[in-house]
């Protein structure tokens, strides 16, 4: 089951290679390890994507792709997984990260509002950045570990079920 889900991401491999943006990396992307759909590559890429989606850094897909290249795992899965964090889920994820960081540091949570301005960065972000970044890091690690274990277990379970179906049918 999981392999079929991820196979849809790989079908356009040749289209991705030919895109103008990726042409400088064409020879690097020829390596099949970045497109393989084995359990090890996909679960690691999934974990990378979950870790990156919890980070407050911009350009999640680019960071996930670079980490996938460095760690030699499935690039499309890593990139697709970072979209767990989207405009609808961003606020709850970052709120939980801030709460977790405040809890771990033992500091009280401070209410704040977001405004994209220099004044906000100077006055409002300064008191909350330590618990926020710590919470993002810990939440990212927890999400990556949980995702790695759960996806690996689901993948293994699907293989066991397929095996027993084949054994019973034969």
C-alpha positions in Angstrom: 0.0 0.0 0.0 2.6 2.7 0.9 4.6 1.9 -2.1 1.7 2.5 -4.4 1.0 5.9 -2.7 4.6 7.1 -3.3 4.8 5.7 -6.8 2.6 8.6 -8.0 5.3 11.1 -6.9 7.9 9.2 -9.0 6.0 8.9 -12.2 7.1 12.3 -13.5 10.8 11.8 -12.8 11.8 12.6 -16.3 9.7 15.8 -16.4 11.4 17.0 -13.2 14.8 16.3 -14.7 14.0 18.4 -17.8 12.7 21.4 -15.9 14.7 24.6 -16.4 15.3 25.0 -12.7 16.8 21.5 -12.2 18.9 21.4 -15.3 22.2 22.2 -13.5 21.5 19.2 -11.2 20.6 16.8 -13.9 23.7 14.6 -13.6 23.3 14.5 -9.8 19.6 13.5 -10.1 20.4 10.6 -12.5 21.4 8.5 -9.4 18.5 6.1 -8.9 18.8 6.2 -5.1 17.0 9.6 -5.1 14.0 8.0 -6.8 13.9 4.5 -5.3 10.8 3.4 -3.5 12.2 1.0 -0.9 11.2 1.2 2.7 14.5 2.6 3.9 14.7 5.5 1.5 11.0 6.5 1.8 10.8 6.3 5.6 13.9 8.4 6.0 12.7 10.9 3.4 9.4 11.1 5.2 11.2 11.7 8.5 13.3 14.5 6.9 10.2 16.2 5.5 8.4 16.0 8.9 11.4 17.5 10.7 11.7 20.3 8.2 8.0 21.1 8.2 8.3 21.9 11.9 11.1 24.4 11.4 10.3 28.1 11.3 12.7 28.6 8.3 11.5 29.6 4.9 11.8 27.5 1.7 10.9 24.2 3.3 11.0 22.3 -0.1 14.4 23.5 -0.9 15.8 22.6 2.5 14.2 19.2 2.3 15.6 18.6 -1.2 19.1 19.5 -0.1 18.9 17.3 3.0 17.5 14.4 0.8 20.5 14.9 -1.5 22.9 14.9 1.3 21.5 11.9 3.0 20.8 10.0 -0.3 17.1 9.4 0.2 14.0 9.8 -1.9 13.7 13.5 -3.0 10.0 13.7 -4.0 8.9 12.1 -0.8 10.9 14.5 1.3 9.6 17.5 -0.6 6.0 16.3 -0.6 6.1 15.7 3.2 7.0 19.3 4.0 3.6 20.4 2.8 2.1 18.9 6.0 2.9 22.5 7.2 0.6 24.7 5.2 -1.3 27.9 6.0 -4.0 25.8 7.8 -1.7 23.8 9.9 1.1 26.4 10.5 -0.6 28.2 13.4 -1.3 25.0 15.4 2.1 23.5 14.7 3.9 26.7 15.8 1.7 27.2 18.8 2.5 23.7 20.0 6.1 24.3 19.4 6.1 27.5 21.4 4.2 25.8 24.2 6.6 22.9 24.2 9.6 25.2 24.2 8.2 27.3 27.1 7.5 24.1 29.0 11.0 22.7 28.5 12.6 26.0 29.4 10.3 26.6 32.4 9.3 30.1 31.2 5.7 31.3 31.1 4.1 31.7 27.7 3.6 35.3 26.6 0.8 36.3 24.3 1.9 37.9 21.1 0.5 38.8 17.7 2.2 38.5 14.4 2.9 41.5 12.1 5.4 41.4 9.3 7.4 44.4 10.3 10.8 45.3 11.7 9.2 46.6 14.9 7.5 43.2 15.5 10.8 41.4 15.0 12.6 43.7 17.4 10.0 44.1 20.2 7.7 41.0 20.0 9.9 38.2 18.8 12.8 38.8 21.1 11.1 37.5 24.3 9.7 34.4 22.7 12.4 33.3 20.2 14.3 30.9 22.6 11.2 28.8 23.6 9.8 29.0 20.0 13.0 27.7 18.3 13.6 25.0 21.0 10.0 23.9 20.7 10.3 23.8 16.9 13.5 21.7 17.1 12.1 19.2 19.6 8.7 19.0 17.9 10.5 18.4 14.6 12.5 15.6 16.1 9.4 14.0 17.7 7.5 14.3 14.5 10.3 12.8 12.4 10.8 9.9 14.8 7.1 9.2 15.1 6.7 9.4 11.3 9.6 7.1 10.7 8.4 4.5 13.1 4.7 4.7 12.0 5.4 4.6 8.3 7.9 1.8 8.7 5.4 -0.2 10.7 2.6 0.4 8.2 4.9 -0.6 5.3 6.0 -3.8 7.1 2.4 -4.6 8.0 1.3 -4.2 4.4 4.0 -6.6 3.3 3.0 -9.1 5.9 -0.7 -8.9 4.8 0.3 -9.3 1.1 2.5 -12.3 2.0 -0.4 -14.0 3.9 -2.8 -13.2 1.1 -0.5 -14.8 -1.5 0.2 -17.7 0.8 -3.6 -18.3 1.4 -4.4 -17.9 -2.3 -1.6 -20.3 -3.5 
